[in-house]
């Protein structure tokens, strides 16, 4: 027990040391991560669900000869049939969810992965309790069935999960183990069964903490590889992937998807007259201002040198106009000479523009941005090439 407590303390120190409050909340509550991290997490969970399912599909029936040899024929046949059904269920699970990348689907995959052994345990445990098991060899094998929930709870540690997800996923196994004791189907003495229940709870906590640590580590790696080091916006490689994914989601849900192509005006003159350090500061300030006016679910991508792409899911042209109006109030920062930074902005929206491909949507926003450049700069041009607003207030 002391070892378990020490393990929990060590994992807590690893998980939470040096983390901000926002990062802690991200590993406590589901769906707090960015859409890109959620997709990466879903892909990782589903790949491991399939791997574990296929592994169990192979290992589960291999134990049938042991059951038939150790237990009396009737019990051995019952357990063999149960193992065959469980193996079929694992095969079906392993073949499912190919090509899926939704975190909701990933959670369901985890639920089904844990449901199969939970049902197996709830059937096999009372079944074993109906037969007289007095031989030491039989008792050893029967004990293995009793500790199946421990194996499954420990397996949660290989998945990047939040605290709430760990609690909800381990709860059925904890309740199933408790239920067998309350109904008198425990293979261990009741006092030992309750002690094992406490150990199972501690194991669930340790596994959940390990999953949280894995989630935080994965989020940090994804964040470092997906963001531009200077502006902290997504880099173009990742940005194209996010735009394509959000475009497909918009198609499936038939919802709006707005996109703003932002190009800072006269940026080259800053580098030429004041140096690249001042240019970098201008880019950082502009990125900060853009992120400030976007919602949590929106995405900012550094598309090129001084070009940014603001992706706004579930937003029509009017919603984009409101967001860019907030940008006018906030401003994009100041140039080294004290004048406000301005930008030429083109807006496109999937439904209004009838875009069939994500690249077509980006192209329309890009064309309108160039139109803003050619007609005086410091303006936002939307659908039907109409001027929506100035991009920044005059100094």
N, C-alpha and C positions, 0 to 999 in steps of 0.2 A: 504493500500500500504506500509506503514511504517512497519507493522507487517511482510509482505512478505520479505522486504529488510532485516529486522532483522533476519528472519529465514534463508535467504541465507547466511548472514554473520556468523551465528552460525554454519551452516553446513560446510561452507568453513573452519572455524577454526578447526572443528572436523576432516574433511577429510584430510587436508594438514599439520596439526601440527605434527612435528616430523618425517615427511616423507623425504626420500632421493629423489634426482632428478629422479632416475630410478623408484622408486615406484610411483612417480607422473605421469611419462610417462605411466606406466603400467595401470593406471586407466583412462588415456585420450584416448589411442589408442588401438583398438582391437588386439588380438593375441599376445600381449606382454608377457602374463603370460606363465608359464611353461605348458607343455603338461598335467601334472597331474592336475594342477589348472584349465586349460581349460575344462578338462573332468568333474571335480567336478562342475564347473560352469554350464556346459551344462546340467548335470543331475538335478541340482537345478532349472534351468530355465524351463526345460521341465516338471518337476513335478508341478511347479507352474502354467505353462500354462495350463496343463490338469485340475488342480484344479479350476482355474478361469473359464475355458471353461465350465466345468460341472456346476459350480455355476451359471453362466449366462444362461446356457441351462435350468436350473430349474426356475430361477427368471424371465426370459424374458417373457414366456407365462403367468405367473401369473398376469401380468398387463393387459391382454386382457379384462377381465370384467370391469375394470375401464375405459378403452377407449370406450367400447361399451356403458357404462352408461353415461359418460360425453359428448362425442361428438355425432354428428348426425350419423345416421346409416351407411351412405356411407363411411365417414371418419373412423369411428370405424372399419368397415370391412377391409378397406385398411390396417390400422395399425395392425389389428389382423393377416392378412395374412403375413405382413412383419415380425411380431414377430415370427410367426411359422417358417418361412424360416430361420430367424436368429438363432432360437433355434436349428433347425436341423443342421445348420452349426457349432454351438458350440459343439453339440454332436459328430459330425464327427471329429472335432478338438480334443476333449477330448479323443477320441479313437485312435488317431494317435500317431506316434512317440514312441510307446512302445518299450523299449529295446534300443532306440537310445541314444548315448552318445557323439555325435559330436557337437561342438560348432556351426558349420554351420547349422546343423539341428535345433539346439536350436534357432538360430536367425530367421530362417524361421517360427518356431512355434510362436515366438513373433510377427512376421509380420502378420501372419494369424489371430492371436488373436486380433490385433488392426484393421485389415482390415475389419472384420465383423461389428463392431460398426461404423466404418467410412462410409462404404457403407450404413448401416442402417440410419445414420445421413443424408447423402447426398440425400437419397430418401425421408425420413420422413419429413425433414425440408421444402423442396418445396411443399410437399403434404399438410402439415399444412397451409402453406401460401396461398393456393388456396381456403381455406374455411374461411368464416367469423367467427372469434373467438371473441365474445364480452362478453360472460358470464364470470364472475370472476373465477368460478371453472374451466372452459375450459382454461382460460389464465394461471392459476396455473399449470395445467397438461402440457400444451403446453410449458411452460417455462422449465419444466423438460426435454423435448426433446431437447431444445436449449442448455442445459448444459451437454449433453452426452459427448462431447469431453473433458470437464473438468474432468469427472469421469475417462475416459480412460487415460488421461495424468497423473493424480494423481496415477493411478495404476502402472505406470512405477517404482514407488519408491520401489515396492516389489521385483524387479528383480535386481540381481547384474550385472550392465551394465557399460560400459565405457562412457566417455563424448561423443565421436563420435557416438556411438550406440544410446545414448539418443537423440541426435540431429536428427539423421536420422529417428528414430522411431516416434518422436513427430511431425516431419515436416508435414506428410500427414494430421494429425488432425488439425494442425494450418492452413494449406492451405485450408482444407475443411471448417473450420469455417469462414475464410476470404472470401472464394468464395461465401458462402451463403449471406454475406453482400453485396458484389460487385454486385451480380445478383439480389438483391432486395428481397431475400427470408427470411431476418432476421425477427424474431418474436419480437425483441426489437427495439426501435428507433435506427437509424443508429449510432448516437453519442454514445449511450449506448453499441451498438454492438462493436464499435471500442474500447471502454474502456474495454469491456469484452475480446476482442482480446489481449489486453496488459496484462490483468490478466492471460489469458491462457498461454501466453508466459512465464510469471514469474513462473507460476505453473509448466511448463515444465522444467524450469531451476532448481527449487527446487526438483522436482521428480528425475531429472537426477543426481543432487548432492547426493541425498539420495541413489540412486542406486550405485553411485561411492563409497560412504562411505561403503555400504554393501559389494561391491566387494573387497575393501581393507581389511575390517575386515575378510571376508571369506578367502582371500589369506593369511593373517597372521595366521589364525587358521590352515589352511591346511599346511602351511609351518612349523609351530611348530610341528604338529603331524606327518608329513611325513619325516622329516629330522633327521639324527643322530646328537645329540647335540654336539659331539666332532668334527666331520669332516665336518659337514654341507652337506654331501652327503645324498641322499635318504636312508632311512632305508630299511632293507630287505623286510619287509612286504609290503611296498608300492612299492619297487623296483620290486618285482615279478609281481605285478599288472601292472606296467608300461611295463615291458618286454612282458607280455602276450598281452597287448593292442597293442603295437607296432608290435608284431609278426602278429597279425590278420590284422593290417593295411597293413603290407608288403605283406601278402597273397592276400588281396583284390586288391592291386595296382600292384601286381607282381613285386615289386621293391626290391632292395637289402636291407639287414639288417645285419650290422656287429656288433660283440660283442667281447670285449676283457676282459679276466679274468686275473686280476692283483693280484699277491701275493708278498708282500714285502719279500725280502730275509733276512734270519737270524734275524728276528724281535725279537724272543724270547730272544736272547742274549742281546738286548738293555734293556729289562725289567729286566733281571737277573743281569746285571752288573751296570746299571745306574739308575734303578728304573722306576716305572710306569709313573712318570711325564715326563721323557725324552721319554718314549715310546709314550705317548700321543702327545707330540710335534712332534715326527717323523710322526705319523699318520696324524696330521693336515697339516704338510708341504707337505706330499705326496698327500693328497687330494687336496690341493691348486694347486699343480703342475699339477695334472691330469685335474682339471677343466680348467686350463689355456690353455691347448692344445686342449680341446674339443670345438666344436662349440656350439652356443646357443641352437640348437635343440637337441644336444646330452644329454645323461643322465648318471650321475655317481651314483652308488649305493654302499653303504658299505655292502658287502655280508656277511662278517664274521669279526673276530678279526682284521686281517691285510690283508683281501681280499677285493678287489674292483671289481665291474663290470662296464665297460664302454660300454654303448649302443649307437650305431651310426646309426640312421635311414638313409635310402637312401644312404648308403655307402657300397661299395664292399670291397674286401680284400685289393686292392691297396690303396683305400682311408683310410682304417684303418692303413695300413703301413705308410702312410704319416703322419697321426696324431701321431702315436707312434714314428716316426722319430723326430717330433717336441718335443716329451717328452724327447728324448735323449739329445736334445739341451738344454732344460730347466732344466732337472734333477729333481729328486724326493727329493731334499734336502740333508742334511748331517747328518750322524750319530753323536752321542756325541763325538766319537773319531776323527771326522773330515773327515772320509772317506765318499764317496758318498753313498746314499741309492740306492740300486738296487732292481730289481723285476724280477720275472719269470712271463711271460705273454703268455697266449694262446689266439689265435684269431680264431673265427668261423664266417661264413657268410651263411645266410639262403639258398641262391640259389646254391652256390658252394657246400655246404654240404648236400643239398637236405633234410633239416630238416623239419619234418612234425609237430613237436610240439616245443613250445618255450623251454620247459625243455630239449629237445634233443639238441637244439642249445647251451644252457648253459653247458650241459654235455660235448659236444665236446670241447668247449673252456677250460673247467676245465681239461679235460684229457691232452690237449696240454700244459696247464700250468704245470701240474705235470711232463710232459716229459721234459719241460724246467728246472724244479727243478733237475730232476735226471741226466741231461746231463750237469751240470755245473752252472746252475743259470744265472742270468743277461742276459737273452735273450728272444726274441719274437719268438714263433713258430706258424706258420700259417697252412693253409690248405695243405694237403699232407705231414704234419709233417716237413715242411721245415723251416729252421731258417730265419726269415725275417730281424732281426737286434738284436743288444744288446739293453737292456732296458735303460741303462744309460752309460754315458761316464766314462771312468776310471778316477780315481782321480790323 
